[in-house]
C-alpha cells in the first residue's frame, strides 16, 4: 500500500474528504467555546500534577492536533485530566531536582512518551480488551478517591497557604492545623472562594455561559486593578514561544524508574478514554474500535510528551461541552487547539495576573464532578460484594497510592470471581405441575421427582477450587433422595470449563456412584467440555452413552431402560 493510500485511511483525513459545509459553523463555534475551558483546565491540572501551569497548555495543544488526525472518535477531547494528575505527580516529583521546574518537565515529557509507546504497542497487539479489568466497582471507588485526593491537594492553594506533608491523611492533618492556627491568607481565600462560587453559580443558573471563563477573566481583572500580584500567589507569565523537544538531565535510570508508573497511567488513561469514546460514539450511531483508539491515544501522548507536555487522556468534562456546543467533527478540537496556541503566542503575559487560588477553584470544581456518592449507595443496594470492591479501591487509592490501590482492587476482583465460582449456586431439579421442563426445587418445592433418579445443576465451571464441592454435593443429594437412586443426571449446560483436578473429582464421583449401583450421566453438556474429557484421557470412561442432548431425553432414556 502506498503512503498516499495509507494517509487517506487516517480518520482525520477521511473526515476531510467527506466534510460538509454545514458542519463548519458549529465546529468553529464549538472549538471557540471549548477554548474557554481548555486554557484554565489545562493549567490547573498541570499544577495538580506538580508541574508549571504553562505545561498544561502544551499538553493541550499538541495532543489535540495529533488526535484530530489519527483518532477514531469525531468529537472526543483529549488533554490533561484530574484522574491522571496524582499519578503523574507521584511518578515525577520524587525524581525531579528540588526547585527545578525544567527537571520535572523533562521527566513528565519522558513519562508521556513512555505512556504513548505502551499504548501504541498495545494497540498494535490488539490489547484494547484490558479495560475490562477495571470493573464498575473499581472505577467507582477509583474516581471517588481521585476526587478526594485532588480536592485535598488544592485546598491549600484555594485558601492561600502551603503544606509540607505526604499522603492524604498527612495532608488533611496539616490543612486542619493551618486553618486552626490562622494560616489562611484572607485575600487569596477571598479570590479562591469567590471564583468557586462564580463557577458553581453559573453552572447552576446560567449553564450556557462558561463559568470557568467568567471566574478566570474576572479574577485576572481584579488582580490587575487591585495590584495583587505581589500580595498573593500568581500563576506567572508563560515562557515566550513554544518548547522544542528537550529531555536534558534525564538519565536511563530515571527512564527505568518511570516505566512502571507509565504502565499504570497508560491503563487508566485508556480506560477513561475507551469508556468516553464508546459512549459518545454510540450517541451518534457510530462504532469505535478499542485497539484503534488505544493507538490514537498513544500517538497523542507521544506527541505531547515530545513538546513540553505530560500524559493525557480523554476529558469527561470538556468532551460533553464540545458535544453540547454542536461539534460535528475533529475540526472543533483543531479550532480549540489553535485558539490556545494563539493565546500562548500573542498574550503569554496575561497569566501573570491569574491567582493560584482561582486555578485551585477550577480544579476543585472539575474534581467534584468525579464524585458519585449516589453510585456508591446504589452499589451497596445491588451487591454487597461489589460495594466492598468499590470501598477497597477507594481506600487503596486514597491511602496507599493510586496505582497500588488499583492493582489491589483488580486482585480483589479476581478473588471475588474465584470465590463465586468456588461456592456457586447448586440445586436439585424437579418437574413442576404448571410448566414444562425441570426447575429449581427451592423455587418449586411441590415439583415432582422422578422415582429412582435425581437431577442436579451446578452453576459454574468445574475447576480445582470447586471440584470436591461438586462431588460432595452430588453424593449428598443421592444419599438423601426419598427413594433409592439408580441414575444421577447432571444438567451440565452451566458447566463452561473443566480442568484436570475437576476431572479427577469426576472420576472419583463416578467410581463412588458405580460402587453403589448408580449411573452418572450428563445432559446438555457443551461440545468443548466433552472434548476436554477426551483430551484428559477419560473419554473411554465417559463414552457417548453418558451424554444426552436434553434433560428430558435423559429422563426418557431412564424410563425406557430395560
C-alpha positions, 0 to 999 in steps of 0.5 A: 500500500502506498503512503498516499493510500495509507494517509487517506485511511487516517480518520482525520483525513477521511473526515476531510474528504467527506466534510460538509459545509454545514458542519463548519459553523458549529465546529468553529463555534464549538472549538471557540467555546471549548477554548474557554475551558481548555486554557484554565483546565489545562493549567490547573491540572498541570499544577495538580500534577506538580508541574508549571501551569504553562505545561498544561497548555502544551499538553493541550495543544499538541495532543489535540492536533495529533488526535484530530488526525489519527483518532477514531472518535469525531468529537472526543477531547483529549488533554490533561485530566484530574484522574491522571494528575496524582499519578503523574505527580507521584511518578515525577516529583520524587525524581525531579531536582528540588526547585527545578521546574525544567527537571520535572518537565523533562521527566513528565515529557519522558513519562508521556512518551513512555505512556504513548509507546505502551499504548501504541504497542498495545494497540498494535497487539490488539490489547484494547480488551484490558479495560475490562479489568477495571470493573464498575466497582473499581472505577467507582471507588477509583474516581471517588478517591481521585476526587478526594485526593485532588480536592485535598491537594488544592485546598491549600492553594484555594485558601492561600497557604502551603503544606509540607506533608505526604499522603492524604491523611498527612495532608488533611492533618496539616490543612486542619492545623493551618486553618486552626492556627490562622494560616489562611491568607484572607485575600487569596481565600477571598479570590479562591472562594469567590471564583468557586462560587462564580463557577458553581453559580453559573453552572447552576443558573446560567449553564450556557455561559462558561463559568470557568471563563467568567471566574478566570477573566474576572479574577485576572481583572481584579488582580490587575486593578487591585495590584495583587500580584505581589500580595498573593500567589500568581500563576506567572507569565508563560515562557515566550514561544513554544518548547522544542523537544528537550529531555536534558538531565534525564538519565536511563535510570530515571527512564527505568524508574518511570516505566512502571508508573507509565504502565499504570497511567497508560491503563487508566488513561485508556480506560477513561478514554475507551469508556468516553469514546464508546459512549459518545460514539454510540450517541451518534450511531457510530462504532469505535474500535478499542485497539484503534483508539488505544493507538490514537491515544498513544500517538497523542501522548507521544506527541505531547510528551515530545513538546513540553507536555505530560500524559493525557487522556480523554476529558469527561468534562470538556468532551460533553461541552464540545458535544453540547456546543454542536461539534460535528467533527475533529475540526472543533478540537483543531479550532480549540487547539489553535485558539490556545496556541494563539493565546500562548503566542500573542498574550503569554503575559496575561497569566501573570495576573491569574491567582493560584487560588482561582486555578485551585477553584477550577480544579476543585470544581472539575474534581467534584464532578468525579464524585458519585456518592449516589453510585456508591449507595446504589452499589451497596443496594445491588451487591454487597460484594461489589460495594466492598470492591468499590470501598477497597479501591477507594481506600487503596487509592486514597491511602496507599497510592493510586496505582497500588490501590488499583492493582489491589482492587483488580486482585480483589476482583479476581478473588471475588470471581474465584470465590463465586465460582468456588461456592456457586449456586447448586440445586436439585431439579424437579418437574413442576405441575404448571410448566414444562421442563425441570426447575429449581426445587427451592423455587418449586418445592411441590415439583415432582421427582422422578422415582429412582433418579435425581437431577442436579445443576451446578452453576459454574465451571468445574475447576480445582477450587470447586471440584470436591464441592461438586462431588460432595454435593452430588453424593449428598443429594443421592444419599438423601433422595426419598427413594433409592437412586439408580441414575444421577443426571447432571444438567451440565449446560452451566458447566463452561470449563473443566480442568484436570483436578475437576476431572479427577473429582469426576472420576472419583464421583463416578467410581463412588456412584458405580460402587453403589449401583448408580449411573452418572450421566450428563445432559446438555453438556457443551461440545468443548467440555466433552472434548476436554474429557477426551483430551484428559484421557477419560473419554473411554470412561465417559463414552457417548452413552453418558451424554444426552442432548436434553434433560428430558431425553435423559429422563426418557432414556431412564424410563425406557431402560430395560 
